[in-house]
Amino acid sequence: MGRVQDKIILLTGGAMGLGKAAAQRLIDEGARMIITDHNAEAGAATATELGDNAEFLEQDVTDPDRWGEVIAHVEAEYGRLDVLVNNAAVTVFGSIADVSYEDFKRCYTVDVDSIFLGCKTALPLMSKTGGSIINLSSAAAINASADLVAYNSAKAAIPMLTKSIALYCAREKNKVRVNAVLPGTIMTPNVRSVIDGTPNPAETEESFQLAQPVGHMGEPDDIAHLIVYLASEESKFATGAAFAVDGGLSI
């Protein structure tokens, strides 16, 4: 039996990167995955690659009505939801002088509002059987940068949002635990594209590696393995916690 055998797991932003890696590891441990993404083509291709235990739904995570439709589909098809992984996010670069108000709001809408909507919509179903909610934040919630004013502050909101929801669930005794994961610099396709878009990609990659206290960037599986733990019953006494996996970046 796998560590999450037969669990019904909904994961947003599952088309690539951390989401795709987590979905693969969860399936390896016996889960039935529903992955969502705004990129329908990439999401469908990933679900096909993941195999028979994966289903894809197109989703704009900032749309409350679509959240209702997704959760209704999960309930109709599977009867329950054991794990929700709120992974979808955007990175907005720029200082307080550079970032427009529209981009600042967009960062919060995708990175924070989507988690609020996901938890609020999924909890009535999850409360029937208990389960685990995993919210993806970032080491940027702890380490500030002059040029990440929107992203730093949005990601910093997630651990506190997580704590509040965790305390609510504990008070309600609904057996739903809620935790946050704070990844450091992980070599995902998005990070690779940022590096490749610089004038000297090799030099940029080396600087990224050297910026990590452990001397190298992380891999998607470094985060995926923690998500498996939090989705499994191994983490049954963990709630309201913020798990940093960042090679020492936030120390």
C-alpha positions as CSV (number, residue, x, y, z in Angstrom):
1,M,0.0,0.0,0.0
2,G,1.2,3.5,-0.8
3,R,1.5,6.3,1.6
4,V,-1.5,8.1,0.2
5,Q,-3.2,5.0,-1.2
6,D,-6.7,5.7,-2.7
7,K,-6.7,9.3,-1.5
8,I,-8.6,11.8,-3.7
9,I,-6.3,14.8,-4.2
10,L,-7.0,18.1,-5.9
11,L,-3.9,20.1,-6.9
12,T,-3.9,23.5,-8.6
13,G,-1.2,24.7,-11.0
14,G,-0.5,21.1,-11.9
15,A,0.6,21.5,-15.5
16,M,4.3,21.8,-14.9
17,G,7.1,22.5,-12.3
18,L,6.4,21.9,-8.7
19,G,2.8,20.9,-9.3
20,K,3.6,18.3,-11.9
21,A,6.4,16.8,-9.7
22,A,4.1,16.6,-6.7
23,A,1.3,15.0,-8.7
24,Q,3.7,12.4,-10.0
25,R,5.0,11.5,-6.5
26,L,1.5,11.4,-5.1
27,I,0.4,9.0,-7.8
28,D,3.5,6.9,-7.2
29,E,2.2,6.6,-3.6
30,G,-1.3,5.5,-4.7
31,A,-3.3,8.7,-5.0
32,R,-6.1,9.6,-7.4
33,M,-5.2,13.0,-8.7
34,I,-7.3,15.8,-10.1
35,I,-5.0,18.5,-11.4
36,T,-6.1,21.9,-12.5
37,D,-4.4,24.7,-14.5
38,H,-5.3,27.7,-16.6
39,N,-3.2,26.3,-19.4
40,A,-5.6,23.7,-20.8
41,E,-3.1,22.3,-23.4
42,A,-0.3,21.8,-21.0
43,G,-2.6,20.5,-18.2
44,A,-4.2,17.9,-20.5
45,A,-0.8,16.8,-21.7
46,T,0.5,16.4,-18.1
47,A,-2.6,14.4,-17.1
48,T,-2.0,12.1,-20.1
49,E,1.6,11.7,-19.1
50,L,0.7,10.9,-15.5
51,G,-1.6,8.1,-16.6
52,D,-4.9,6.6,-15.6
53,N,-4.9,7.9,-12.0
54,A,-4.8,11.6,-13.2
55,E,-7.6,13.8,-14.4
56,F,-7.3,17.4,-15.7
57,L,-9.7,20.3,-15.2
58,E,-9.2,23.7,-16.7
59,Q,-9.4,26.3,-13.9
60,D,-8.9,30.0,-13.3
61,V,-8.1,29.8,-9.5
62,T,-9.2,33.5,-9.1
63,D,-12.8,32.7,-10.2
64,P,-15.1,31.8,-7.3
65,D,-17.7,30.3,-9.5
66,R,-15.1,28.0,-11.2
67,W,-14.0,26.8,-7.7
68,G,-17.6,25.8,-7.0
69,E,-17.8,23.9,-10.2
70,V,-14.5,22.1,-9.6
71,I,-15.4,21.0,-6.0
72,A,-18.9,20.0,-7.2
73,H,-17.3,17.8,-9.9
74,V,-15.0,16.2,-7.3
75,E,-17.9,15.4,-5.0
76,A,-20.1,14.0,-7.8
77,E,-17.3,11.8,-9.3
78,Y,-15.5,10.7,-6.1
79,G,-17.8,11.5,-3.2
80,R,-15.1,13.1,-1.1
81,L,-11.9,15.2,-1.1
82,D,-9.0,14.0,1.0
83,V,-6.3,16.5,0.1
84,L,-6.3,20.0,-1.4
85,V,-2.9,21.3,-2.6
86,N,-3.1,25.1,-3.4
87,N,-0.1,25.4,-5.6
88,A,-1.1,27.9,-8.4
89,A,0.8,31.1,-8.2
90,V,2.5,33.9,-10.2
91,T,5.7,35.9,-9.6
92,V,5.6,39.6,-10.0
93,F,8.9,41.4,-10.1
94,G,9.6,45.0,-9.3
95,S,10.1,47.5,-6.5
96,I,7.5,49.8,-4.9
97,A,8.5,52.4,-7.5
98,D,8.2,50.1,-10.4
99,V,5.2,47.8,-9.9
100,S,1.8,49.1,-11.0
101,Y,-1.1,48.8,-8.7
102,E,-2.8,46.5,-11.3
103,D,0.2,44.0,-11.1
104,F,0.3,44.3,-7.3
105,K,-3.3,43.3,-7.1
106,R,-2.8,40.5,-9.7
107,C,-0.1,39.0,-7.5
108,Y,-2.4,39.0,-4.5
109,T,-5.4,37.7,-6.4
110,V,-3.5,34.7,-7.8
111,D,-1.2,33.9,-4.9
112,V,-3.5,34.7,-1.9
113,D,-7.1,35.1,-3.0
114,S,-7.0,31.7,-4.8
115,I,-6.0,30.0,-1.5
116,F,-8.8,31.7,0.4
117,L,-11.3,30.6,-2.3
118,G,-9.9,27.1,-2.5
119,C,-10.1,26.5,1.3
120,K,-13.4,28.2,1.7
121,T,-15.0,26.2,-1.1
122,A,-13.4,22.8,-0.3
123,L,-13.8,22.8,3.4
124,P,-17.6,21.9,3.5
125,L,-16.8,18.7,1.5
126,M,-13.5,17.9,3.3
127,S,-15.1,18.4,6.7
128,K,-17.3,15.4,6.1
129,T,-14.3,13.0,6.2
130,G,-11.3,15.0,7.3
131,G,-8.1,15.5,5.4
132,S,-5.2,17.8,4.6
133,I,-4.8,21.2,3.0
134,I,-1.4,22.2,1.8
135,N,-0.8,25.8,0.8
136,L,2.3,26.7,-1.2
137,S,4.1,29.9,0.0
138,S,7.7,30.6,-0.6
139,A,11.0,31.4,1.2
140,A,10.2,34.9,-0.2
141,A,7.7,35.1,2.7
142,I,10.7,35.4,5.0
143,N,13.5,36.8,2.9
144,A,12.6,40.2,1.5
145,S,14.0,41.8,-1.6
146,A,13.7,45.4,-2.8
147,D,12.5,44.2,-6.2
148,L,9.8,41.7,-5.0
149,V,7.4,44.0,-3.2
150,A,4.3,42.3,-4.4
151,Y,5.6,38.7,-4.3
152,N,7.2,39.1,-0.9
153,S,4.2,40.5,0.7
154,A,1.7,38.1,-1.0
155,K,3.7,35.0,-0.1
156,A,4.1,36.3,3.5
157,A,0.3,36.4,3.9
158,I,0.0,32.7,3.2
159,P,1.5,31.2,6.4
160,M,-0.7,33.5,8.5
161,L,-3.8,32.6,6.4
162,T,-2.8,29.0,6.9
163,K,-2.6,29.3,10.7
164,S,-6.0,31.0,10.9
165,I,-7.7,28.3,8.8
166,A,-5.9,25.6,10.8
167,L,-7.1,27.0,14.1
168,Y,-10.6,27.2,12.7
169,C,-10.5,23.6,11.7
170,A,-9.1,22.5,15.0
171,R,-11.9,24.5,16.8
172,E,-14.5,22.8,14.6
173,K,-13.0,19.4,15.2
174,N,-13.5,18.6,11.5
175,K,-10.2,16.6,11.3
176,V,-8.8,18.8,8.6
177,R,-5.2,19.9,9.1
178,V,-3.8,22.9,7.2
179,N,-0.1,23.5,6.6
180,A,2.1,25.7,4.4
181,V,5.2,24.8,2.4
182,L,7.8,27.5,1.7
183,P,10.1,26.4,-1.2
184,G,13.4,28.1,-1.8
185,T,14.9,28.5,-5.2
186,I,13.9,25.4,-7.2
187,M,15.0,24.6,-10.7
188,T,11.6,24.6,-12.4
189,P,10.9,25.4,-16.0
190,N,10.0,28.9,-15.0
191,V,13.3,29.4,-13.2
192,R,15.1,27.9,-16.1
193,S,13.4,30.3,-18.5
194,V,14.4,33.3,-16.3
195,I,18.0,32.2,-16.3
196,D,18.0,31.5,-20.0
197,G,16.6,34.9,-20.7
198,T,19.6,36.7,-19.2
199,P,22.6,37.9,-21.2
200,N,24.8,35.3,-19.7
201,P,22.8,32.3,-18.6
202,A,25.8,30.3,-17.3
203,E,26.9,33.1,-15.1
204,T,23.4,33.7,-13.9
205,E,22.9,30.1,-13.0
206,E,26.1,30.1,-11.1
207,S,25.0,33.1,-9.1
208,F,21.7,31.5,-8.3
209,Q,23.6,28.4,-7.1
210,L,26.0,30.4,-5.0
211,A,23.2,32.4,-3.4
212,Q,22.0,29.3,-1.6
213,P,23.7,28.5,1.7
214,V,24.0,24.8,0.7
215,G,25.6,25.9,-2.6
216,H,23.0,24.6,-5.0
217,M,19.4,25.1,-6.0
218,G,16.7,22.6,-5.1
219,E,14.8,20.2,-7.4
220,P,11.1,19.9,-7.8
221,D,11.2,16.5,-6.0
222,D,12.6,18.2,-2.9
223,I,9.2,19.9,-2.5
224,A,7.2,17.0,-3.9
225,H,8.4,14.6,-1.2
226,L,7.3,17.0,1.6
227,I,3.9,17.4,-0.1
228,V,3.5,13.6,0.0
229,Y,4.3,13.6,3.7
230,L,1.8,16.3,4.4
231,A,-0.9,14.6,2.3
232,S,-0.3,11.3,4.2
233,E,-1.3,10.2,7.7
234,E,2.3,10.5,8.7
235,S,1.6,14.2,9.3
236,K,-1.6,13.7,11.3
237,F,-0.3,15.8,14.3
238,A,1.0,18.7,12.1
239,T,-1.3,21.7,11.5
240,G,-0.8,25.4,11.2
241,A,2.9,24.9,10.5
242,A,5.1,26.5,7.8
243,F,7.6,24.1,6.4
244,A,10.7,25.8,4.8
245,V,12.5,23.7,2.2
246,D,15.1,26.2,1.0
247,G,18.6,25.0,1.5
248,G,19.0,27.4,4.4
249,L,18.0,30.5,2.5
250,S,15.6,31.7,5.2
251,I,17.9,31.2,8.1
